[in-house]
């Protein structure tokens, strides 16, 4: 290394001194590597301090309610199904049981309840054991699904679990629909057998079914009417657009043909005798008929097909966007043409 005595000197990098007394001259004199940096000062400006993170109570309440709604929607039907199964077990315990049965308080009134097949040696209906066991497993899986949704939404394990839970949820929906249908059928049958005692239940089921069917029909009718209006509006806009495109293309073709035949017409005008101009005869009736008739995409195709070859070239296809005053990139138009060209 080359050691050189360095003079102690206070230099301001942002000073306006000349190069002989500035930082650059000092670095060159002492054989030091340097890098020039330009710094611009903005007056009356300063960096804002980092904001302190403050927990918003309203945001916490909204997040809590969101999680609560997800849990209730997924779990509440399963809890109703469990209560119905326990009600059936209670009736079984009071009527046809032959040994010590599992009762409602054995499940709901103890710290370690009898759940599903863990009946503690007491007699329990097989259907009740099956429903309680499957619903308990479903509630646990649904809780895990909600936790994964909020804790690790972008992990691969969450995507796999979503597929698994989708199958489980589908089976759960089928099971609950079967339970609701069987319960409604029993209410109607009980009303027929004992109308004095079960008439309110059967009437409620029938009214609920009629209301659901009526609402479904009304919603379908409203959707059909809305769809018809939307299609009519879209058809009107489409007809206006197609008619404008057709007129623009025909005008361009007419102007092109007029310019190409203008010289020939002027050359022959002196030799041709003056005749009665009947070129506009019937034009108004033809134009009115074309206005009344709907323009189809086939009409636009025929208009674009200048040589009547039955196919459209890329140049003819570009005239469509010229007539529409479109700002699409030419490369995009060529890609659209290549996509539409099945050959």
C-alpha positions as a printed Julia matrix, in Angstrom:
343×3 Matrix{Float64}:
    0.0     0.0     0.0
    0.99    3.55   -0.55
    0.83    5.53    2.65
    0.47    9.25    2.32
    0.12   11.88    5.03
   -3.41   13.17    4.97
   -4.02   16.72    6.03
   -6.84   17.03    8.52
   -9.37   19.25    6.82
  -13.04   19.88    7.47
  -14.89   19.69    4.15
  -18.56   20.16    3.53
  -19.8    17.88    0.69
  -22.62   20.3    -0.09
  -20.48   23.45   -0.09
  -20.36   25.71   -3.13
  -16.58   26.04   -3.12
  -14.58   25.67   -6.3
  -13.14   22.34   -7.4
   -9.66   23.43   -6.17
  -10.88   23.62   -2.55
  -13.8    21.22   -2.67
  -14.16   17.57   -1.71
  -13.32   16.33   -5.2
   -9.98   18.16   -5.24
   -9.14   16.79   -1.79
   -9.89   13.2    -2.87
   -7.78   13.54   -6.02
   -4.91   15.08   -4.09
   -4.86   12.28   -1.48
   -5.45    9.46   -4.01
   -8.77    8.41   -2.45
  -11.68    6.71   -4.19
  -14.81    8.78   -4.1
  -18.3     8.95   -5.53
  -20.15   12.11   -6.28
  -23.69   12.2    -4.93
  -26.21   14.92   -5.67
  -28.61   15.7    -2.86
  -31.63   17.91   -3.3
  -33.15   19.6    -0.3
  -36.89   20.2    -0.19
  -37.73   23.13    1.99
  -40.4    22.95    4.67
  -40.74   19.15    4.31
  -39.98   16.4     6.8
  -40.52   12.66    7.03
  -43.65   11.72    8.91
  -43.01    9.55   11.96
  -44.17    5.96   11.85
  -47.72    5.73   13.18
  -48.28    3.85   16.37
  -50.34    0.72   15.95
  -53.58    1.19   17.85
  -56.19   -1.53   18.13
  -59.54   -0.34   16.87
  -62.39   -1.71   18.96
  -64.83   -1.44   16.07
  -62.55   -3.47   13.82
  -62.15   -6.1    16.52
  -65.92   -6.31   16.99
  -66.45   -6.62   13.23
  -63.84   -9.41   12.98
  -65.38  -11.21   15.95
  -68.86  -11.01   14.44
  -67.54  -12.27   11.11
  -65.95  -15.32   12.72
  -69.07  -15.87   14.85
  -71.35  -15.8    11.8
  -69.13  -18.32    9.99
  -69.19  -20.68   12.96
  -72.94  -20.33   13.5
  -73.76  -20.95    9.82
  -71.63  -24.08    9.73
  -72.4   -25.49   13.18
  -75.93  -24.39   14.14
  -77.75  -26.85   11.79
  -75.63  -29.68   13.2
  -76.58  -28.68   16.75
  -80.27  -28.69   15.82
  -79.84  -32.16   14.35
  -78.18  -33.33   17.6
  -81.02  -31.91   19.71
  -83.56  -33.7    17.53
  -81.66  -36.98   17.95
  -81.57  -36.45   21.72
  -85.32  -35.8    21.69
  -85.84  -39.13   19.91
  -83.62  -40.83   22.51
  -85.65  -39.25   25.31
  -88.88  -40.61   23.85
  -87.21  -44.01   23.47
  -86.05  -43.9    27.11
  -89.61  -43.24   28.31
  -91.38  -45.82   26.16
  -89.75  -48.96   24.75
  -86.38  -49.15   26.53
  -85.54  -52.47   28.26
  -82.41  -51.45   30.17
  -80.99  -48.27   31.71
  -81.18  -45.73   28.89
  -79.19  -42.64   28.01
  -81.3   -39.61   28.78
  -81.1   -35.94   27.91
  -79.3   -34.93   31.1
  -76.63  -37.59   30.54
  -75.5   -35.65   27.51
  -76.26  -32.04   28.45
  -76.07  -32.09   32.25
  -72.66  -33.64   32.94
  -69.07  -32.47   32.57
  -68.2   -35.57   30.5
  -71.34  -36.3    28.48
  -72.16  -39.51   26.67
  -71.51  -38.73   23.04
  -72.35  -41.08   20.23
  -71.07  -44.63   20.73
  -69.59  -43.81   24.17
  -72.83  -44.6    25.99
  -71.2   -45.83   29.18
  -73.01  -49.17   29.0
  -76.44  -47.53   28.85
  -78.97  -48.34   26.19
  -79.14  -45.91   23.29
  -80.71  -45.9    19.86
  -78.32  -46.72   17.02
  -79.61  -43.76   15.01
  -78.98  -41.43   17.95
  -75.44  -42.76   18.4
  -74.76  -42.41   14.68
  -76.12  -38.85   14.48
  -74.3   -37.65   17.6
  -70.98  -39.2    16.51
  -71.09  -37.86   12.95
  -72.24  -34.41   14.01
  -69.55  -34.2    16.68
  -66.89  -35.02   14.06
  -68.42  -32.52   11.64
  -68.43  -29.74   14.27
  -64.73  -30.32   14.98
  -63.87  -30.32   11.25
  -65.95  -27.17   10.66
  -64.15  -25.38   13.51
  -60.78  -26.35   12.01
  -61.99  -25.07    8.63
  -62.83  -21.66   10.08
  -59.49  -21.45   11.9
  -57.52  -22.33    8.76
  -59.47  -19.76    6.77
  -58.38  -16.92    9.06
  -54.97  -18.15   10.28
  -53.3   -19.44    7.1
  -55.44  -18.51    4.08
  -52.66  -18.97    1.49
  -51.11  -22.24    2.65
  -51.2   -25.42    0.6
  -52.64  -27.41    3.51
  -55.59  -25.03    3.58
  -56.35  -25.69   -0.11
  -56.22  -29.46    0.45
  -58.43  -29.16    3.48
  -60.91  -27.07    1.51
  -61.41  -29.94   -0.94
  -61.84  -32.42    1.9
  -64.26  -30.19    3.78
  -66.25  -29.54    0.58
  -67.01  -33.27    0.35
  -67.87  -33.41    4.06
  -70.12  -30.35    3.8
  -71.91  -31.86    0.78
  -72.65  -35.03    2.78
  -73.75  -32.91    5.74
  -76.19  -30.92    3.59
  -77.66  -34.13    2.19
  -78.05  -35.53    5.72
  -79.73  -32.41    7.07
  -82.05  -32.23    4.04
  -83.02  -35.86    4.66
  -83.65  -35.13    8.33
  -85.84  -32.1     7.51
  -87.79  -34.06    4.91
  -88.42  -37.02    7.24
  -89.48  -34.71   10.09
  -91.89  -32.83    7.83
  -93.32  -36.1     6.53
  -93.9   -37.36   10.08
  -95.64  -34.09   11.01
  -98.04  -34.43    8.09
  -98.64  -38.13    8.86
  -99.26  -37.34   12.54
 -101.72  -34.64   11.51
 -103.64  -37.16    9.41
 -103.69  -39.76   12.22
 -104.41  -37.34   15.05
 -105.58  -33.99   13.71
 -106.71  -32.65   17.09
 -103.23  -32.96   18.64
 -100.88  -32.44   15.67
 -102.9   -30.14   13.4
 -100.73  -27.03   14.11
  -97.54  -28.91   13.18
  -98.91  -30.34    9.94
 -100.45  -27.0     8.99
  -97.13  -25.22    9.63
  -95.28  -27.7     7.42
  -97.81  -27.39    4.59
  -97.87  -23.57    4.77
  -94.07  -23.46    4.81
  -93.91  -25.69    1.74
  -96.52  -23.62   -0.11
  -94.7   -20.38    0.75
  -91.36  -21.78   -0.43
  -92.84  -23.05   -3.72
  -94.71  -19.77   -4.29
  -91.63  -17.65   -3.61
  -89.53  -19.86   -5.85
  -92.03  -19.48   -8.68
  -92.3   -15.72   -8.23
  -88.53  -15.34   -8.15
  -88.2   -17.41  -11.31
  -90.84  -15.29  -13.04
  -89.12  -12.09  -11.92
  -85.76  -13.43  -13.1
  -87.27  -14.4   -16.46
  -88.82  -10.94  -16.87
  -85.56   -9.27  -15.91
  -83.66  -11.51  -18.29
  -86.08  -10.65  -21.09
  -85.7    -6.92  -20.47
  -81.92   -7.23  -20.32
  -81.83   -9.17  -23.58
  -84.13   -6.62  -25.21
  -81.89   -3.77  -24.08
  -78.76   -5.58  -25.22
  -80.42   -6.42  -28.54
  -81.33   -2.77  -29.04
  -77.8    -1.62  -28.33
  -76.41   -4.38  -30.54
  -78.74   -3.48  -33.41
  -77.7     0.16  -33.18
  -74.02   -0.78  -33.14
  -74.36   -3.25  -36.02
  -76.39   -0.81  -38.1
  -73.79    1.91  -37.54
  -70.97   -0.45  -38.48
  -72.79   -1.58  -41.61
  -73.48    1.99  -42.69
  -69.89    3.07  -42.07
  -68.49    0.13  -44.04
  -70.92    0.68  -46.89
  -70.03    4.37  -46.92
  -66.33    3.55  -47.11
  -66.9     1.08  -49.93
  -69.1     3.59  -51.74
  -66.5     6.34  -51.43
  -63.76    4.0   -52.59
  -65.78    2.88  -55.61
  -66.76    6.49  -56.33
  -63.18    7.71  -56.3
  -61.99    4.84  -58.49
  -64.69    5.46  -61.12
  -64.65    9.23  -60.98
  -62.04    9.65  -63.71
  -63.77    7.17  -66.01
  -67.08    8.92  -65.5
  -65.61   12.31  -66.29
  -63.97   10.91  -69.43
  -67.22    9.49  -70.74
  -69.47   12.33  -69.6
  -68.88   14.32  -72.75
  -69.82   11.4   -74.99
  -72.89   10.2   -73.11
  -76.18   11.89  -73.86
  -78.13   13.35  -71.05
  -80.58   10.85  -69.69
  -83.22   10.89  -67.06
  -81.67   10.04  -63.67
  -83.64    7.18  -62.25
  -80.92    5.96  -59.87
  -82.9     7.11  -56.81
  -86.16    5.42  -57.81
  -87.41    3.22  -55.0
  -84.47    4.13  -52.77
  -86.63    5.52  -49.96
  -88.77    2.38  -49.78
  -85.66    0.17  -49.8
  -84.04    2.24  -47.06
  -87.15    2.09  -44.86
  -87.32   -1.68  -45.31
  -83.68   -2.01  -44.25
  -84.31    0.14  -41.18
  -87.26   -2.02  -40.13
  -85.29   -5.25  -40.63
  -82.9    -6.29  -37.87
  -79.23   -6.28  -38.73
  -77.58   -9.63  -38.08
  -73.88  -10.48  -37.74
  -74.25  -12.17  -41.14
  -75.15   -8.81  -42.7
  -71.99   -7.28  -41.23
  -70.01  -10.26  -42.52
  -71.42   -9.8   -46.02
  -70.66   -6.1   -45.86
  -67.07   -6.75  -44.81
  -66.63   -9.38  -47.52
  -65.88   -6.94  -50.32
  -64.98   -9.55  -52.93
  -67.92  -11.81  -51.95
  -65.55  -14.76  -51.57
  -67.29  -16.13  -48.48
  -64.24  -15.45  -46.31
  -62.84  -12.35  -44.63
  -59.18  -11.39  -44.87
  -57.27   -9.6   -42.14
  -57.51   -6.32  -44.06
  -61.29   -6.65  -44.32
  -61.48   -7.58  -40.64
  -59.58   -4.43  -39.66
  -62.18   -2.28  -41.45
  -64.68   -3.35  -38.8
  -62.67   -1.65  -36.05
  -62.0     1.37  -38.23
  -65.77    1.79  -38.66
  -66.23    1.46  -34.87
  -63.53    4.09  -34.21
  -61.89    1.51  -31.95
  -58.59    2.23  -30.19
  -57.52   -1.42  -30.05
  -53.89   -2.19  -30.72
  -53.26   -3.72  -34.18
  -51.56   -6.7   -32.55
  -54.68   -7.34  -30.48
  -56.84   -7.2   -33.63
  -54.57   -9.72  -35.33
  -54.8   -12.02  -32.28
  -58.6   -11.79  -32.36
  -58.6   -12.62  -36.07
  -56.28  -15.61  -35.47
  -58.53  -16.81  -32.64
  -61.65  -16.59  -34.84
  -59.91  -18.3   -37.76
  -60.59  -21.99  -37.11
  -58.4   -23.05  -40.04
